Amino acid sequence: MPPAGYAYEDNPFKLENPSVLDIAPGEPKSLEDTGLRMGLLADLGLKFLYYAGTGTGVAIAESMCLPWSGVVEHVVDFLAAEKLVDLRGGKGFGRASVEFALTEKGREYARDALTRSTYVGPAPVPIEQYNALISSQTEETPVVGQEDLVAALGHLTVSAELMDKLGPAVNSGRSLFLYGPPGNGKTSLAEAISHMFGGEVFVPHCLEIDNQIIKVFDRIIHTPVPLEMGRDANGRRQTFEMDKRWSLCRRPAVVVGGELTLETLDLIYSESTRFYEAPFQVKANGGMLLIDDFGRQKVHPTDLLNRWIVPLEKRVDFLTLHTGKKFEIPFDQLLVFSTNLDPKELVDEAFLRRIKYKIEVGNPDEESYREIFRRVCEAAGIPYVDQAITYLVEHYYKPRSMEMRSCHPRDLVSLIRDAARYRQIPPALSKDLLDQACEVFLVNL
């Protein structure tokens, strides 16, 4: 919990959703608070010393992301009592600053521990503690209002009609099917949706189930938020003491495409490291999971979608350890499917019924096309000329009965800049440059 007297309106953390601190996991005060067995904690300590050679009590505690007092000190006491570590002396007072090293017996035990799992680092969070916190975190998900939606999509040209469809879908926090012709911004819409939630979520470094370790935190996906409060009225620096096995991160947005398979939706076990990597949907908990270019995966769409039926209905998923044990884990994210194909050709009616929001992202009308072109030109530093777009429409689109796509302005402006660079002239929406771009770009569209 936040320190006494902490006022959200001060928000020294600069959090987008400071009330998330109400559910912050407190720092463990005892071994029982960690929810972990002594054997697992002892193994982590042994493996740390095996690789480090020697280490102080504080260093062992920092590696495990657990407090020395009341927790790691008892782990070290256990290792010493079993004659697995020796004291090597140290600087300062107290056992926390004493250096420890493995005995010969300790090295033997450490090697044995490494045959079970090579994982070394922050102690895991028991699956029961994870499930409880994620359930509480779901209740903290902010409501997205009309103004929030307009602000989040301000960099895109989106019709009012499409806005009114997206708003309720986003607030449902469940599932969304975006479909329509390619090049009209479905992926950009989904990514913007993920950012509009804002706020922060708690992500564990790893999980524990049946003494097995599952790595969750991913530096590519999760962006930590520093938890330092600044100073109080007396100038003393305030800190927020929470369980360091967790990181407070920006809401994650996970995007997967053609690489998605049924295997990657379950735990990924490494025979060499002997611990697990969490699947995409677990890493996306609290945020958004976008299945981009749906229907282009190697696995059949029906098989892939059947995998989501239970999670979509029950808001829980079931994962399987390599031992065969199944366990329950929260399925707490906005699941977005994006496809260029007709949804009716991909899946049957039964599955489409389970996805409540199916929104078509169609081709832009001429007015929207001009606005997109204007924005692209502005971003590229090229003067926008409306008559040039009239020429483009009348001489290329209409005679060839071509459909306008939202991506065309970006691609055409890029080609204009390439041609201008080659000619060593300033880029502009001139007839010559526009014709050259259209002749190489629009010919097969």
C-alpha positions, 0 to 999 in steps of 0.5 A, spaced: 500 500 500 502 507 498 505 510 504 501 514 509 499 521 507 500 519 500 496 523 495 494 521 488 493 528 486 501 529 487 502 523 483 510 523 484 511 517 480 508 520 474 503 514 473 497 514 468 493 510 473 496 511 480 490 507 484 494 501 481 498 502 487 492 500 492 493 492 489 501 492 489 503 486 492 507 488 499 514 486 500 514 479 503 516 479 511 517 471 512 518 465 508 511 463 508 509 470 505 513 468 499 509 462 498 515 458 496 518 452 498 525 452 502 528 447 497 526 452 491 529 458 495 535 454 497 536 451 490 536 459 487 541 461 493 546 455 491 546 456 483 547 464 485 553 462 489 556 457 484 556 462 478 558 468 482 564 464 486 562 468 493 557 473 495 554 477 501 547 475 504 545 482 501 548 480 494 544 473 494 537 477 497 538 482 491 539 476 486 533 473 488 529 479 489 527 478 496 528 481 503 534 479 507 531 480 513 526 475 515 526 471 508 533 470 505 537 470 512 533 463 513 535 460 507 542 462 508 541 459 515 538 453 512 544 452 507 549 453 513 546 448 517 546 443 512 554 445 511 552 447 504 556 454 505 561 457 509 562 464 511 568 467 508 568 473 512 566 480 510 566 488 511 561 491 516 557 488 521 551 483 521 551 477 517 548 480 511 555 483 509 558 477 510 561 473 504 559 466 503 562 461 499 559 453 497 563 448 500 564 441 496 558 438 498 554 445 496 558 445 489 555 438 488 548 440 491 548 446 486 550 442 480 544 437 482 540 443 482 542 445 475 540 439 472 533 440 474 533 447 472 539 452 470 534 458 472 538 463 476 535 470 478 528 473 481 525 468 485 518 466 482 511 468 484 506 462 486 501 461 481 496 462 486 498 469 488 499 471 481 492 469 479 489 473 485 493 479 483 491 479 476 483 478 478 484 484 482 488 488 477 482 487 472 478 491 476 482 497 475 482 497 468 480 504 466 474 506 462 475 509 455 471 515 454 469 518 447 474 524 448 480 518 450 478 515 443 478 521 439 485 523 442 488 516 441 486 516 434 488 523 433 494 521 428 489 517 424 483 519 419 477 515 422 470 516 421 465 518 426 461 512 425 467 507 426 469 511 432 462 509 435 463 502 433 470 502 436 469 505 443 464 500 446 468 494 443 474 497 447 471 498 453 468 491 453 475 488 454 474 482 451 475 480 443 474 484 437 475 482 430 477 487 425 476 486 417 477 489 411 481 490 405 489 490 406 492 497 407 487 501 410 490 501 417 487 495 421 494 494 425 495 501 426 488 502 429 489 496 434 496 499 436 492 505 437 487 502 441 492 498 446 495 505 447 489 508 449 488 504 455 494 507 458 495 506 466 500 500 468 500 493 470 504 488 475 508 483 471 512 478 475 519 476 473 517 468 473 511 464 476 512 457 480 507 451 479 509 444 482 516 447 483 517 448 475 519 456 473 515 459 468 519 466 465 514 471 464 517 478 464 520 480 457 524 486 456 521 486 448 514 487 451 514 489 458 516 497 459 518 498 467 515 504 471 520 506 476 517 506 483 521 512 486 516 517 490 521 523 490 521 527 497 517 528 503 515 535 506 522 534 511 526 533 505 527 525 506 526 521 500 520 516 500 520 509 497 515 504 495 516 498 498 513 492 494 515 485 492 521 486 488 519 479 484 514 483 480 515 489 476 510 495 475 510 496 467 506 500 462 500 496 459 503 491 454 501 490 447 503 484 444 503 483 436 504 476 433 503 474 425 504 469 421 509 466 426 503 464 431 502 456 432 498 452 436 505 450 440 506 457 441 500 458 445 502 453 450 508 453 455 514 453 451 519 448 455 527 448 453 530 442 454 537 445 455 535 450 460 529 446 463 525 452 465 519 455 461 517 461 457 510 463 458 506 464 451 504 470 448 497 471 451 500 470 458 505 476 457 499 480 454 495 479 461 493 486 463 493 489 455 492 487 448 494 481 444 493 482 436 493 477 432 495 480 425 494 478 418 489 472 421 488 467 416 495 467 414 498 462 419 501 455 418 496 452 422 488 452 420 484 458 422 479 453 425 484 450 429 487 456 432 480 459 433 478 453 437 484 454 442 481 460 444 473 458 445 474 457 453 479 463 454 474 467 451 468 465 454 471 463 461 476 469 461 481 463 464 486 459 460 489 452 461 496 451 460 500 444 461 507 442 464 511 437 460 509 433 466 502 433 463 499 437 469 494 442 467 493 448 471 488 455 470 491 462 469 487 468 468 486 470 460 485 478 461 487 482 455 483 485 449 484 480 444 484 483 437 484 479 430 486 483 424 484 480 417 484 482 410 480 475 409 472 475 409 471 472 416 465 468 414 471 464 410 475 463 415 471 461 421 464 458 422 458 462 425 459 458 432 465 462 433 464 468 430 458 469 435 463 468 441 466 474 438 461 480 440 465 485 436 466 485 428 468 491 425 469 492 418 475 497 416 473 499 409 476 503 404 476 511 405 472 515 401 475 521 397 474 526 402 478 522 407 483 520 402 485 527 401 485 528 408 490 522 409 494 525 403 494 532 407 497 529 413 502 525 410 505 531 406 505 535 412 509 529 416 514 529 410 515 536 409 512 536 402 507 542 400 500 539 399 496 541 393 489 539 393 489 540 385 494 534 385 489 529 388 484 531 383 488 530 378 490 523 381 483 521 382 481 523 375 487 520 371 488 514 375 483 511 380 477 513 376 479 510 369 482 504 372 476 503 377 481 502 382 479 502 390 482 508 394 486 505 400 489 508 406 496 506 405 496 509 398 498 516 400 504 514 404 506 510 399 506 515 393 509 520 397 515 515 399 516 514 391 515 522 390 521 523 395 525 517 391 524 520 384 526 527 387 532 525 390 534 522 384 533 528 380 536 532 385 530 537 386 525 538 391 520 533 392 513 536 390 506 534 388 508 536 381 505 532 375 511 529 373 513 526 380 506 524 381 506 521 374 512 517 375 510 515 382 503 512 379 506 509 373 510 504 378 506 503 384 498 503 381 500 499 375 498 492 378 493 495 383 
